[in-house]
């Protein structure tokens, strides 16, 4: 089968899909990954066919005209509207390149952000659209939408939060999307209903790439929803850690890793000074992961080491604790390492994952980025390093995740009965019928 996977975003939004692509390829499928040109070498390095899509996510996150737009917690509509407004000049090009990437596909698999193009392109090409998400957007009373504030208001609020997080956001971007559907793809506009909600109402099978140990599958979801476990990508077999890092780790107790992934953090020098003060207050050695956000400071004390990036599956198990922004992929790696996680969320789904870490007992309560101080971070580090109950719980969660094979589970679920998916759709569902015969013929 020819499969195109469409994903947009940062490294954390791409890496799980490289893992999924590799699993599907090893199962005998031809897989192409369509994402930003920035990730070409990363994807092709694993032997996966690559198709470039426009927009550089580094430029988006480093935009200087409004550096505070990513800071508000819970302002989902504003964040998504800002994102769409920023990328709108490139969307015609995005849809054109996505059509080319999917032109010979039997199935289009898509991430949540990738659906901004993948959903409409699948409709245009009359091929199946198959959701494959690393965050949950399927309504349930068990927990709120990842795009809504986490509030202790019970199942009624949790269900309503999907309307808040999904439908309101859809109304903010629907006019622009419908213009593009008509002008770029020759498709009719979509109604008020959130299109991805139509997908799950049609019981289209979904692959959800997170662990049931972290988010258990709610009883109201049917067998069409597959909570597969995380999609972890093995590091390259020839990768070796830098000698300086090995020397630093061997020179003293396990350090605390601090990094904010791809998120721009405003003033990198001030952020670095805050982290150094917190490490000094907590009397811990530190490892700074600069990432795209750019933690910077050339004059570091001897008990702190800095580098841009290193595979999390190698690094995190060697840490006393990990401090991060709460992205889905980093949270997964932090939990699998079996060490306490301290989450400093910025926006979108990050507060949700920070809350889940604390709920599991694998870390202290998250500290929103706009409330972060050296004192609060030092207190969280002391709890993470010194609380034996917290450390024991983090280790137990780690063992559970290490025993899972999310990629294998996802591949098995995808292959189980794709034809059933294509012959049981309501007449109003898009893409239009006719793809089932194409898929069987191929």
C-alpha positions as CSV (number, residue, x, y, z in Angstrom):
1,X,0.0,0.0,0.0
2,X,1.2,3.5,-0.8
3,X,0.9,5.8,2.3
4,X,1.6,9.4,2.7
5,X,2.0,10.8,6.2
6,X,1.4,14.5,6.5
7,X,2.6,16.4,9.6
8,X,3.4,20.0,10.4
9,X,5.2,21.7,13.3
10,X,8.4,21.3,15.3
11,X,10.8,18.4,15.7
12,X,8.4,16.9,18.4
13,X,5.6,17.0,15.8
14,X,7.7,15.2,13.2
15,X,9.8,12.6,15.1
16,X,6.9,10.3,16.2
17,X,5.7,10.1,12.6
18,X,9.2,9.1,11.4
19,X,8.9,6.2,13.9
20,X,5.5,5.3,12.6
21,X,6.7,5.6,8.9
22,X,9.6,3.2,9.7
23,X,7.2,0.7,11.3
24,X,4.9,0.8,8.3
25,X,7.8,0.5,5.9
26,X,9.1,-2.5,7.7
27,X,5.6,-4.0,7.4
28,X,5.9,-3.9,3.6
29,X,4.3,-0.6,2.7
30,X,5.7,2.3,0.7
31,X,5.7,5.3,3.0
32,X,6.3,8.9,2.2
33,X,6.5,11.6,4.9
34,X,5.4,15.1,3.9
35,X,6.6,17.8,6.2
36,X,8.8,20.9,6.3
37,X,11.9,21.0,4.2
38,X,13.9,21.7,7.3
39,X,13.5,18.0,8.3
40,X,14.6,16.4,4.9
41,X,17.9,15.0,6.1
42,X,16.4,13.8,9.4
43,X,13.6,11.9,7.6
44,X,15.7,10.5,4.7
45,X,18.4,9.4,7.2
46,X,16.0,6.7,8.2
47,X,15.4,5.6,4.6
48,X,11.9,7.2,4.4
49,X,10.7,8.8,1.2
50,X,10.4,12.5,1.8
51,X,8.2,15.3,0.3
52,X,8.9,18.9,1.2
53,X,6.2,21.2,2.5
54,X,6.6,25.0,2.9
55,X,6.9,27.1,6.0
56,X,9.9,27.0,8.3
57,X,8.7,26.4,11.9
58,X,11.8,28.0,13.3
59,X,10.9,31.2,11.5
60,X,7.3,31.0,12.9
61,X,8.4,30.5,16.5
62,X,11.1,33.1,16.3
63,X,8.8,35.8,14.8
64,X,9.8,39.1,16.4
65,X,6.7,41.2,15.7
66,X,4.7,39.6,18.5
67,X,7.0,37.6,20.8
68,X,4.4,37.1,23.5
69,X,1.8,35.4,21.3
70,X,2.9,31.9,22.5
71,X,2.9,32.7,26.2
72,X,-0.8,32.9,27.2
73,X,-2.0,29.7,28.8
74,X,-5.4,28.4,27.7
75,X,-6.1,31.1,25.1
76,X,-6.6,28.5,22.5
77,X,-8.6,30.4,20.0
78,X,-6.2,33.3,19.9
79,X,-3.2,31.0,19.6
80,X,-4.6,29.0,16.7
81,X,-6.0,32.1,15.0
82,X,-2.5,33.7,15.2
83,X,-0.9,30.6,13.8
84,X,-3.3,30.5,10.8
85,X,-2.8,34.3,10.2
86,X,1.0,33.9,10.3
87,X,1.1,30.9,7.9
88,X,-1.8,32.0,5.6
89,X,0.5,33.5,3.0
90,X,2.0,30.1,2.5
91,X,-1.2,28.0,2.5
92,X,-1.8,27.9,-1.2
93,X,1.8,26.6,-1.6
94,X,1.2,24.2,1.2
95,X,-1.9,22.7,-0.4
96,X,-0.2,22.5,-3.8
97,X,2.8,20.7,-2.4
98,X,0.6,18.4,-0.3
99,X,-1.4,17.4,-3.3
100,X,1.8,16.5,-5.1
101,X,3.0,14.5,-2.1
102,X,-0.2,12.6,-1.9
103,X,-0.9,12.2,-5.6
104,X,-0.1,8.5,-5.8
105,X,-1.2,7.6,-2.2
106,X,-3.8,5.0,-1.3
107,X,-4.2,6.5,2.1
108,X,-3.3,9.8,3.7
109,X,-2.3,9.5,7.4
110,X,-2.3,12.9,9.2
111,X,-1.3,14.5,12.4
112,X,-3.6,17.0,14.0
113,X,-1.7,20.0,12.5
114,X,-1.1,18.0,9.3
115,X,-4.9,17.9,8.9
116,X,-4.8,21.6,8.0
117,X,-3.7,20.3,4.6
118,X,-4.1,16.5,4.7
119,X,-7.9,16.4,5.3
120,X,-8.7,18.7,2.4
121,X,-6.1,17.1,0.0
122,X,-7.5,13.6,0.8
123,X,-11.0,14.9,-0.1
124,X,-9.6,16.4,-3.4
125,X,-7.9,13.2,-4.4
126,X,-10.8,11.0,-3.2
127,X,-8.5,8.8,-1.0
128,X,-9.0,7.8,2.6
129,X,-8.1,10.2,5.3
130,X,-6.7,8.3,8.3
131,X,-6.2,10.3,11.6
132,X,-3.0,9.5,13.5
133,X,-2.6,11.8,16.4
134,X,-0.1,12.2,19.3
135,X,-2.7,14.2,21.2
136,X,-6.3,13.4,21.9
137,X,-9.1,15.4,20.3
138,X,-11.9,12.8,20.6
139,X,-14.6,13.9,23.0
140,X,-14.7,12.1,26.4
141,X,-15.8,12.8,29.9
142,X,-12.6,11.2,31.3
143,X,-10.4,14.2,30.7
144,X,-10.7,17.6,28.9
145,X,-9.5,18.5,25.4
146,X,-5.8,19.0,25.2
147,X,-6.6,22.5,23.9
148,X,-8.7,23.6,26.9
149,X,-7.7,24.5,30.5
150,X,-7.6,21.5,32.9
151,X,-10.2,22.3,35.6
152,X,-11.5,20.1,38.4
153,X,-15.2,20.4,37.2
154,X,-15.9,16.8,36.3
155,X,-17.1,14.9,33.2
156,X,-19.6,17.5,32.0
157,X,-17.0,20.2,31.8
158,X,-14.6,17.7,30.2
159,X,-17.1,17.0,27.4
160,X,-17.9,20.6,26.9
161,X,-14.2,21.5,26.7
162,X,-14.0,19.9,23.3
163,X,-16.5,22.4,22.0
164,X,-14.4,25.1,23.6
165,X,-11.1,23.8,22.3
166,X,-12.1,22.5,18.9
167,X,-15.3,24.2,17.7
168,X,-14.4,27.7,18.7
169,X,-11.0,27.4,17.2
170,X,-12.6,26.0,14.0
171,X,-14.9,29.0,13.8
172,X,-11.9,31.3,14.0
173,X,-10.2,29.7,11.0
174,X,-13.1,28.4,9.0
175,X,-13.6,31.4,6.7
176,X,-9.9,31.4,5.6
177,X,-9.9,27.6,5.2
178,X,-13.1,27.7,3.1
179,X,-11.6,30.4,0.8
180,X,-8.6,28.2,0.2
181,X,-10.7,25.1,-0.4
182,X,-12.6,26.9,-3.1
183,X,-9.6,28.7,-4.7
184,X,-6.8,26.2,-4.3
185,X,-8.7,22.9,-4.5
186,X,-12.0,23.6,-6.2
187,X,-13.9,22.1,-3.2
188,X,-17.0,23.4,-1.5
189,X,-16.8,25.2,1.8
190,X,-17.2,23.2,5.1
191,X,-20.0,23.9,7.5
192,X,-19.9,25.0,11.1
193,X,-19.2,21.5,12.4
194,X,-15.5,20.9,13.2
195,X,-14.3,18.6,10.3
196,X,-12.3,16.3,12.4
197,X,-15.3,15.8,14.6
198,X,-17.1,14.5,11.6
199,X,-14.3,12.0,11.1
200,X,-14.7,10.4,14.5
201,X,-18.5,10.6,14.4
202,X,-18.2,8.4,11.3
203,X,-16.2,5.9,13.4
204,X,-13.2,6.3,11.2
205,X,-10.4,4.3,12.9
206,X,-8.0,6.6,14.7
207,X,-4.4,5.9,15.8
208,X,-3.6,7.7,19.0
209,X,0.1,7.7,19.7
210,X,0.2,7.9,23.5
211,X,0.3,5.4,26.2
212,X,-2.8,4.0,28.0
213,X,-0.7,4.1,31.1
214,X,-0.7,7.9,30.8
215,X,-4.1,8.4,29.3
216,X,-6.3,5.3,29.7
217,X,-8.8,4.6,26.9
218,X,-12.2,5.8,28.1
219,X,-15.0,3.3,28.1
220,X,-17.2,5.4,25.7
221,X,-14.6,5.0,22.9
222,X,-15.3,2.1,20.6
223,X,-12.9,-0.4,19.0
224,X,-12.3,2.1,16.2
225,X,-10.1,4.1,18.5
226,X,-6.6,2.6,19.0
227,X,-4.6,3.9,21.9
228,X,-1.4,2.3,20.7
229,X,1.3,3.5,23.0
230,X,3.9,6.2,22.1
231,X,5.7,6.1,18.8
232,X,9.4,6.2,19.9
233,X,12.1,6.5,17.2
234,X,15.3,4.5,17.9
235,X,18.4,6.7,17.7
236,X,20.8,6.0,14.8
237,X,22.9,2.9,15.4
238,X,26.1,4.9,14.7
239,X,25.3,7.7,17.1
240,X,27.9,8.4,19.9
241,X,27.6,10.9,22.7
242,X,30.1,13.9,22.6
243,X,33.2,13.2,24.6
244,X,32.7,16.3,26.6
245,X,29.3,15.2,27.7
246,X,30.5,11.8,28.7
247,X,33.3,13.4,30.8
248,X,30.8,15.8,32.4
249,X,28.4,13.0,33.4
250,X,31.2,11.0,34.8
251,X,32.6,13.8,36.9
252,X,29.8,13.9,39.5
253,X,26.2,13.1,40.5
254,X,23.5,12.8,37.9
255,X,22.6,16.3,36.8
256,X,19.2,17.9,36.1
257,X,18.5,18.4,32.4
258,X,16.8,21.7,31.5
259,X,15.5,22.5,28.0
260,X,12.5,24.2,26.4
261,X,12.5,22.4,23.1
262,X,11.5,24.4,20.1
263,X,9.7,27.2,22.0
264,X,11.2,30.7,21.8
265,X,11.6,31.9,25.4
266,X,11.9,35.6,24.9
267,X,15.2,36.7,26.5
268,X,17.5,33.7,26.3
269,X,20.1,35.3,28.6
270,X,17.6,36.1,31.3
271,X,16.1,32.6,31.0
272,X,19.5,31.0,31.3
273,X,20.3,33.2,34.4
274,X,17.1,32.1,36.0
275,X,17.9,28.4,35.4
276,X,21.4,28.8,36.8
277,X,20.1,30.5,39.9
278,X,17.6,27.7,40.4
279,X,20.3,25.1,40.0
280,X,22.5,26.9,42.5
281,X,19.6,27.2,45.0
282,X,18.8,23.5,44.7
283,X,22.5,22.6,44.8
284,X,22.3,20.5,41.7
285,X,24.5,20.0,38.7
286,X,22.8,21.0,35.4
287,X,22.7,20.2,31.7
288,X,21.3,22.9,29.5
289,X,19.7,21.8,26.2
290,X,19.5,25.0,24.1
291,X,17.2,23.7,21.3
292,X,15.6,26.3,19.1
293,X,14.6,28.4,22.0
294,X,18.2,29.3,22.6
295,X,19.2,29.0,26.3
296,X,22.4,31.0,26.1
297,X,25.3,32.0,28.3
298,X,28.9,31.5,27.4
299,X,30.3,31.8,30.9
300,X,28.9,28.8,32.7
301,X,30.0,27.4,36.1
302,X,31.8,24.1,36.2
303,X,28.7,22.3,37.5
304,X,26.7,23.1,34.3
305,X,27.2,21.8,30.8
306,X,25.5,23.1,27.7
307,X,24.8,21.5,24.3
308,X,22.2,22.0,21.6
309,X,20.6,18.6,21.5
310,X,21.1,14.9,22.3
311,X,18.8,11.9,21.8
312,X,16.4,11.9,24.8
313,X,16.3,8.1,25.0
314,X,20.1,8.1,25.8
315,X,20.2,11.3,27.9
316,X,17.1,11.3,30.1
317,X,17.7,8.0,32.0
318,X,21.1,9.4,33.1
319,X,19.5,12.5,34.7
320,X,18.3,13.1,38.2
321,X,15.3,14.9,36.8
322,X,14.3,16.6,33.5
323,X,12.8,20.1,33.2
324,X,11.0,20.7,29.9
325,X,8.2,22.6,28.2
326,X,5.6,19.7,28.2
327,X,5.5,19.0,24.5
328,X,3.9,15.6,23.7
329,X,7.1,14.0,22.5
330,X,9.4,15.3,25.2
331,X,6.9,14.4,27.9
332,X,6.7,10.8,26.5
333,X,10.5,10.6,26.5
334,X,10.8,12.0,30.0
335,X,8.2,9.6,31.4
336,X,9.8,6.6,29.7
337,X,13.1,7.5,31.2
338,X,11.7,6.7,34.7
339,X,13.0,10.0,36.3
340,X,10.9,12.8,37.6
341,X,9.6,15.4,35.1
342,X,9.2,19.1,35.9
343,X,7.0,20.7,33.2
344,X,7.1,24.5,32.4
345,X,4.3,24.8,29.9
346,X,3.8,27.7,27.4
347,X,0.6,27.1,25.4
348,X,-1.6,24.7,23.4
349,X,-1.4,21.1,24.7
350,X,1.6,21.7,27.0
351,X,-0.4,22.6,30.2
352,X,-2.4,19.4,29.7
353,X,0.6,17.1,29.6
354,X,2.1,19.0,32.6
355,X,-1.1,18.2,34.5
356,X,-0.9,14.5,33.5
357,X,2.7,14.2,34.7
358,X,1.6,15.6,38.1
359,X,-1.6,13.4,38.2
360,X,0.6,10.3,37.6
361,X,2.9,11.3,40.5
362,X,5.8,11.4,38.1
363,X,6.6,15.1,38.9
364,X,5.6,18.1,40.9
365,X,2.8,20.4,39.7
366,X,3.6,22.2,36.5
367,X,4.8,25.8,36.6
368,X,3.4,28.0,33.8
369,X,6.1,29.7,31.8
370,X,4.8,33.2,32.7
371,X,4.9,32.3,36.4
372,X,8.3,30.8,36.4
373,X,10.8,32.2,39.0
374,X,14.2,30.8,40.1
375,X,12.7,30.2,43.6
376,X,9.8,28.2,42.2
377,X,12.0,26.2,39.8
378,X,14.5,25.4,42.6
379,X,11.7,24.2,44.9
380,X,10.4,21.9,42.1
381,X,13.9,20.5,41.5
382,X,14.4,19.8,45.2
383,X,11.1,17.9,45.3
384,X,11.9,16.0,42.1
385,X,15.4,15.0,43.3
386,X,14.6,14.5,47.0
387,X,11.1,13.0,47.2
388,X,11.4,9.2,47.3
389,X,7.7,8.6,46.6
390,X,7.8,10.8,43.6
391,X,10.9,9.1,42.3
392,X,9.5,5.7,42.9
393,X,6.3,6.5,41.0
394,X,8.3,8.0,38.1
395,X,10.4,4.8,37.9
396,X,7.2,2.7,37.8
397,X,5.7,4.7,35.0
398,X,9.0,4.4,33.1
399,X,9.0,0.6,33.4
400,X,5.4,0.5,32.0
401,X,6.3,2.6,29.0
402,X,9.5,0.7,28.3
403,X,7.5,-2.5,28.0
404,X,5.2,-1.0,25.3
405,X,5.7,-1.1,21.6
406,X,3.4,1.6,20.3
407,X,4.7,1.5,16.7
408,X,4.0,-2.2,16.4
409,X,0.6,-1.8,17.9
410,X,-0.2,1.1,15.5
411,X,0.9,-0.8,12.5
412,X,-1.2,-3.9,13.5
413,X,-4.3,-1.7,14.1
414,X,-3.8,0.1,10.7
415,X,-3.6,-3.1,8.8
416,X,-6.4,-4.9,10.6
417,X,-9.3,-4.0,8.3
418,X,-8.9,-0.9,6.2
419,X,-11.6,-2.0,3.7
420,X,-14.2,-1.9,6.5
421,X,-13.4,1.7,7.1
422,X,-14.1,2.6,3.5
423,X,-17.5,0.8,3.2
424,X,-19.3,2.1,6.3
425,X,-19.3,5.9,5.9
426,X,-22.4,8.1,6.1
427,X,-23.4,9.6,2.7
428,X,-22.6,13.1,4.0
429,X,-19.1,12.3,4.9
430,X,-16.2,13.5,2.8
431,X,-14.1,12.4,0.9
432,X,-16.8,11.0,-1.4
433,X,-17.4,7.2,-1.8
434,X,-15.5,5.5,-4.6
435,X,-12.1,5.2,-2.9
436,X,-12.9,1.7,-1.5
437,X,-12.7,0.2,-5.0
438,X,-9.5,2.1,-5.7
439,X,-7.9,0.8,-2.6
440,X,-9.0,-2.8,-3.3
441,X,-7.8,-2.5,-6.9
442,X,-4.4,-1.4,-5.8
